[in-house]
């Protein structure tokens, strides 16, 4: 169950970092008001969603709904920052930014696949004894 909740939270992770970086564009222009307003809207959304989750869902689904709410609030913050920044400075080459994210995603998938292969080969060469300690298997001639 923990892995499923982390998976739902992970949906919003790229948006969390994007919202963080977009918010910094306003601070760089010495504007703390816009990030405050964005966070206020996101906080209101979160409180309303939490009340709705508590009233509408049975307890066994609440943790998934809260994780989904966390992902949704990160997506909402990114959208609000995007529209506010686009209104402030105009086009900031979103296509190029999304291209960079796509390249990073591809590199991450390749690295993850390498990790799976490495763990699989390690698991194939080790075994656990009766106490749970791992020992290398003797190599076969």
Secondary structure per residue as TSV (DSSP state, phi and psi in degrees):
chain	resnum	aa	ss	phi	psi
A	1	X	-	360.0	-37.2
A	2	X	H	-62.5	-41.9
A	3	X	H	-62.3	-37.2
A	4	X	H	-67.3	-40.1
A	5	X	H	-65.4	-43.1
A	6	X	H	-62.8	-36.4
A	7	X	H	-62.8	-43.3
A	8	X	H	-65.2	-42.4
A	9	X	H	-62.7	-38.6
A	10	X	H	-63.1	-23.3
A	11	X	H	-58.7	-37.1
A	12	X	T	-88.8	-5.1
A	13	X	H	-60.5	-45.9
A	14	X	H	-62.7	-34.5
A	15	X	H	-70.6	-31.8
A	16	X	H	-63.3	-46.0
A	17	X	H	-68.9	-35.1
A	18	X	H	-65.8	-44.3
A	19	X	H	-62.4	-39.0
A	20	X	H	-59.8	-46.3
A	21	X	H	-69.9	-39.5
A	22	X	H	-65.0	-36.5
A	23	X	H	-62.5	-34.0
A	24	X	H	-67.0	-24.9
A	25	X	H	-63.3	-34.9
A	26	X	H	-74.3	-40.4
A	27	X	H	-63.5	-34.6
A	28	X	H	-64.3	-26.9
A	29	X	T	-93.2	14.6
A	30	X	T	58.4	39.9
A	31	X	-	-119.0	102.8
A	32	X	-	-96.1	-11.0
A	33	X	H	-69.8	-45.5
A	34	X	H	-62.0	-48.2
A	35	X	H	-60.2	-34.7
A	36	X	H	-62.9	-45.4
A	37	X	H	-64.9	-42.8
A	38	X	H	-60.3	-47.3
A	39	X	H	-66.7	-32.6
A	40	X	H	-64.0	-45.1
A	41	X	H	-62.3	-44.5
A	42	X	H	-63.9	-39.4
A	43	X	H	-65.8	-41.6
A	44	X	H	-62.4	-44.4
A	45	X	H	-57.6	-44.5
A	46	X	H	-64.9	-43.3
A	47	X	H	-64.7	-45.4
A	48	X	H	-62.3	-43.0
A	49	X	H	-64.2	-40.4
A	50	X	H	-64.2	-40.7
A	51	X	H	-64.4	-43.5
A	52	X	H	-62.1	-41.5
A	53	X	H	-63.3	-45.1
A	54	X	H	-64.0	-33.9
A	55	X	H	-87.0	-28.8
A	56	X	H	-101.0	-24.0
A	57	X	S	-109.7	147.3
A	58	X	-	-70.2	156.1
A	59	X	H	-55.1	-33.1
A	60	X	H	-70.4	-14.7
A	61	X	H	-106.5	-7.0
A	62	X	H	-61.9	-41.2
A	63	X	H	-64.0	-37.5
A	64	X	H	-68.9	-39.3
A	65	X	H	-66.8	-39.4
A	66	X	H	-65.5	-40.0
A	67	X	H	-63.2	-41.3
A	68	X	H	-64.8	-37.0
A	69	X	H	-63.8	-39.8
A	70	X	H	-62.3	-43.9
A	71	X	H	-64.2	-42.5
A	72	X	H	-65.2	-36.9
A	73	X	H	-68.4	-32.3
A	74	X	H	-69.0	-39.1
A	75	X	H	-66.0	-43.0
A	76	X	H	-60.7	-45.4
A	77	X	H	-61.1	-41.9
A	78	X	H	-62.0	-45.2
A	79	X	H	-63.5	-43.3
A	80	X	H	-63.4	-45.0
A	81	X	H	-62.6	-41.4
A	82	X	H	-59.4	-51.1
A	83	X	H	-66.7	-37.0
A	84	X	H	-66.8	-41.3
A	85	X	H	-69.8	-39.6
A	86	X	H	-64.0	-37.3
A	87	X	H	-67.6	-34.9
A	88	X	H	-76.6	-49.4
A	89	X	H	-116.0	-3.0
A	90	X	-	86.4	-157.7
A	91	X	-	-66.8	127.4
A	92	X	-	-116.6	31.0
A	93	X	-	60.6	57.7
A	94	X	H	-61.0	-35.8
A	95	X	H	-59.1	-41.1
A	96	X	H	-66.9	-38.9
A	97	X	H	-66.2	-43.8
A	98	X	H	-65.1	-34.3
A	99	X	H	-62.4	-41.1
A	100	X	H	-64.4	-40.6
A	101	X	H	-63.9	-38.2
A	102	X	H	-64.3	-40.6
A	103	X	H	-65.3	-40.6
A	104	X	H	-64.1	-41.3
A	105	X	H	-61.4	-44.6
A	106	X	H	-61.5	-44.3
A	107	X	H	-63.7	-38.0
A	108	X	H	-65.5	-40.6
A	109	X	H	-64.7	-39.8
A	110	X	H	-64.4	-44.1
A	111	X	H	-64.1	-40.1
A	112	X	H	-63.2	-41.4
A	113	X	H	-62.3	-40.7
A	114	X	H	-61.2	-39.1
A	115	X	H	-65.4	-40.0
A	116	X	H	-63.6	-43.5
A	117	X	H	-63.8	-44.1
A	118	X	H	-63.5	-42.5
A	119	X	H	-66.7	-37.9
A	120	X	H	-64.4	-41.2
A	121	X	H	-71.0	-33.0
A	122	X	H	-67.5	-43.0
A	123	X	H	-64.9	-31.3
A	124	X	H	-72.5	-20.7
A	125	X	T	-105.2	3.5
A	126	X	E	-125.0	159.6
A	127	X	E	-145.8	156.7
A	128	X	E	-99.0	140.4
A	129	X	-	-85.5	-173.1
A	130	X	T	-64.9	-19.5
A	131	X	T	-96.2	3.5
A	132	X	S	87.4	2.8
A	133	X	-	-80.3	143.2
A	134	X	E	-92.8	143.4
A	135	X	E	-134.8	145.8
A	136	X	E	-70.8	140.5
A	137	X	-	-77.1	143.0
A	138	X	-	-66.0	141.3
A	139	X	-	-72.8	144.9
A	140	X	-	-92.5	140.1
A	141	X	-	-72.5	360.0
